[in-house]
Amino acid sequence: MGYHRDVTRTLPAGGVAEVVISDDATAKDFDVRLPDDEERAVARFATTQLRARARAARTLLRLVAASYLGCDPAEVPIRRAACAFCGGEHGKPVVGTAPMHANLSHAGSAVAVAVASAEVGVDIELPERTGDVVRLASRFFSPDETAWVADAVEVERDLRFLRLWVRKEALLKATGEGISGGLASVGMLDPLPARLERPTGSLSFWTVADLPASVPAVGAVALSGERLEVRIVSLEELGLS
Ligand SMILES: CC(C)(COP(=O)(O)OP(=O)(O)OC[C@H]1O[C@@H](n2cnc3c(N)ncnc32)[C@H](O)[C@@H]1OP(=O)(O)O)[C@@H](O)C(=O)NCCC(=O)NCCS
């Protein structure tokens, strides 16, 4: 495994988000040394599995961002924005330098990184049994959305629940609010891409789209602005193999 520093990728144009997904990121060894503070953060996870996942996610985020910035992965600047609720330094990670924006999601051993030239959010979940999804939907979603989940055969219910969940979480990650922003507060029934007004700071229009069925997870992306085309970019295209 390795990466080629000679590949510098052009940032996506407005209205486009590029998404890199590795379905087995924890199994890869890219030979990247994380900055000391991130190594310490990784070491604090309780199990080998959690540490491997945390390191894989941070490594892939840095590798992807570096391939757009044309720098060494260890030199990608990452800081935390102020929390949208308390102002503390644990808000949305600010990755790279303007005009680049990036966001990360992990699920199991899969990691997804979205890159755009505007505020972006991504969320992935693995398509597995989630329990009583109608009860969960009634807790977290609107009555219309809960009815849409309930109005399906059992196996399709799980998928509908996850679809709504990732759309909502992608939007709330794009705005930086996180799920404290209220999953019920953003309506996410079809058709997508959905254009939504959400009065968060000076950016109020957002577009949400599903990741294509070809990717090995249920996922969605949200981008600031009124247009969104999602492009899946392979690790090979970024010079990562
Ligand atoms: C961000 C959040 C949605 C992540 O949910 P998740 O399903 O567990 O995780 P995902 O794999 O999709 O995303 C995790 C990544 O999102 C990014 N992230 C963290 N906070 C974020 C935020 N506020 N907005 C956008 N992205 C965020 C990080 O890169 C994180 O990776 P890390 O865990 O390796 O650091 C959830 O943890 C959350 O809502 N946090 C905010 C909690 C909050 O508001 N607290 C208020 C305290 S005053």
The ligand as an SDF file (V2000), in Angstrom:
LIG
                    3D

 48 50  0  0  0  0  0  0  0  0999 V2000
  -20.7660   14.7560   14.3870 C   0  0  0  0  0  0  0  0  0  0  0  0
  -21.7050   13.6120   14.6330 C   0  0  0  0  0  0  0  0  0  0  0  0
  -22.9570   13.8380   13.7910 C   0  0  0  0  0  0  0  0  0  0  0  0
  -20.9610   12.3330   14.1860 C   0  0  0  0  0  0  0  0  0  0  0  0
  -21.8010   11.2490   14.1720 O   0  0  0  0  0  0  0  0  0  0  0  0
  -21.3260    9.7270   13.9140 P   0  0  0  0  0  0  0  0  0  0  0  0
  -22.4140    9.0470   13.1350 O   0  0  0  0  0  0  0  0  0  0  0  0
  -20.9260    9.1620   15.1830 O   0  0  0  0  0  0  0  0  0  0  0  0
  -20.0100    9.7550   13.1040 O   0  0  0  0  0  0  0  0  0  0  0  0
  -19.5570    9.8960   11.6030 P   0  0  0  0  0  0  0  0  0  0  0  0
  -18.6530    8.7480   11.3910 O   0  0  0  0  0  0  0  0  0  0  0  0
  -20.6110   10.0860   10.5790 O   0  0  0  0  0  0  0  0  0  0  0  0
  -18.7130   11.2710   11.6450 O   0  0  0  0  0  0  0  0  0  0  0  0
  -17.6540   11.4250   12.5190 C   0  0  0  0  0  0  0  0  0  0  0  0
  -16.7670   12.5280   12.0020 C   0  0  0  0  0  0  0  0  0  0  0  0
  -17.5350   13.7050   11.7680 O   0  0  0  0  0  0  0  0  0  0  0  0
  -16.6900   14.8290   11.9860 C   0  0  0  0  0  0  0  0  0  0  0  0
  -17.3970   15.7270   12.9150 N   0  0  0  0  0  0  0  0  0  0  0  0
  -17.3080   15.8200   14.2610 C   0  0  0  0  0  0  0  0  0  0  0  0
  -18.1230   16.8080   14.7060 N   0  0  0  0  0  0  0  0  0  0  0  0
  -18.7330   17.3350   13.6340 C   0  0  0  0  0  0  0  0  0  0  0  0
  -19.6710   18.3890   13.4520 C   0  0  0  0  0  0  0  0  0  0  0  0
  -20.1610   19.0920   14.4640 N   0  0  0  0  0  0  0  0  0  0  0  0
  -20.0860   18.6690   12.2010 N   0  0  0  0  0  0  0  0  0  0  0  0
  -19.6030   17.9720   11.1490 C   0  0  0  0  0  0  0  0  0  0  0  0
  -18.7150   16.9670   11.2480 N   0  0  0  0  0  0  0  0  0  0  0  0
  -18.2850   16.6490   12.4820 C   0  0  0  0  0  0  0  0  0  0  0  0
  -15.3580   14.3100   12.5550 C   0  0  0  0  0  0  0  0  0  0  0  0
  -14.4390   14.2580   11.4930 O   0  0  0  0  0  0  0  0  0  0  0  0
  -15.7200   12.9160   13.0050 C   0  0  0  0  0  0  0  0  0  0  0  0
  -14.6350   12.0360   12.9050 O   0  0  0  0  0  0  0  0  0  0  0  0
  -13.9120   11.5020   14.2340 P   0  0  0  0  0  0  0  0  0  0  0  0
  -14.9950   10.8470   15.0310 O   0  0  0  0  0  0  0  0  0  0  0  0
  -12.9000   10.5360   13.7350 O   0  0  0  0  0  0  0  0  0  0  0  0
  -13.3390   12.7190   14.8880 O   0  0  0  0  0  0  0  0  0  0  0  0
  -22.1340   13.4780   16.0980 C   0  0  0  0  0  0  0  0  0  0  0  0
  -21.0630   12.9730   16.8390 O   0  0  0  0  0  0  0  0  0  0  0  0
  -22.5670   14.8240   16.6580 C   0  0  0  0  0  0  0  0  0  0  0  0
  -23.6610   15.2660   16.4030 O   0  0  0  0  0  0  0  0  0  0  0  0
  -21.6990   15.4850   17.4160 N   0  0  0  0  0  0  0  0  0  0  0  0
  -21.9850   16.8250   17.9230 C   0  0  0  0  0  0  0  0  0  0  0  0
  -22.4300   16.7060   19.3410 C   0  0  0  0  0  0  0  0  0  0  0  0
  -22.7980   18.0680   19.8790 C   0  0  0  0  0  0  0  0  0  0  0  0
  -23.4310   18.8400   19.2580 O   0  0  0  0  0  0  0  0  0  0  0  0
  -22.4040   18.3640   21.0370 N   0  0  0  0  0  0  0  0  0  0  0  0
  -22.7260   19.6300   21.6050 C   0  0  0  0  0  0  0  0  0  0  0  0
  -21.9260   19.7590   22.8670 C   0  0  0  0  0  0  0  0  0  0  0  0
  -22.0870   21.3690   23.5510 S   0  0  0  0  0  0  0  0  0  0  0  0
  1  2  1  0
  2  3  1  0
  2  4  1  0
  2 36  1  0
  4  5  1  0
  5  6  1  0
  6  7  2  0
  6  8  1  0
  6  9  1  0
  9 10  1  0
 10 11  2  0
 10 12  1  0
 10 13  1  0
 13 14  1  0
 14 15  1  0
 15 16  1  0
 15 30  1  0
 16 17  1  0
 17 18  1  0
 17 28  1  0
 18 19  1  0
 18 27  1  0
 19 20  2  0
 20 21  1  0
 21 22  1  0
 21 27  2  0
 22 23  1  0
 22 24  2  0
 24 25  1  0
 25 26  2  0
 26 27  1  0
 28 29  1  0
 28 30  1  0
 30 31  1  0
 31 32  1  0
 32 33  2  0
 32 34  1  0
 32 35  1  0
 36 37  1  0
 36 38  1  0
 38 39  2  0
 38 40  1  0
 40 41  1  0
 41 42  1  0
 42 43  1  0
 43 44  2  0
 43 45  1  0
 45 46  1  0
 46 47  1  0
 47 48  1  0
M  END
$$$$
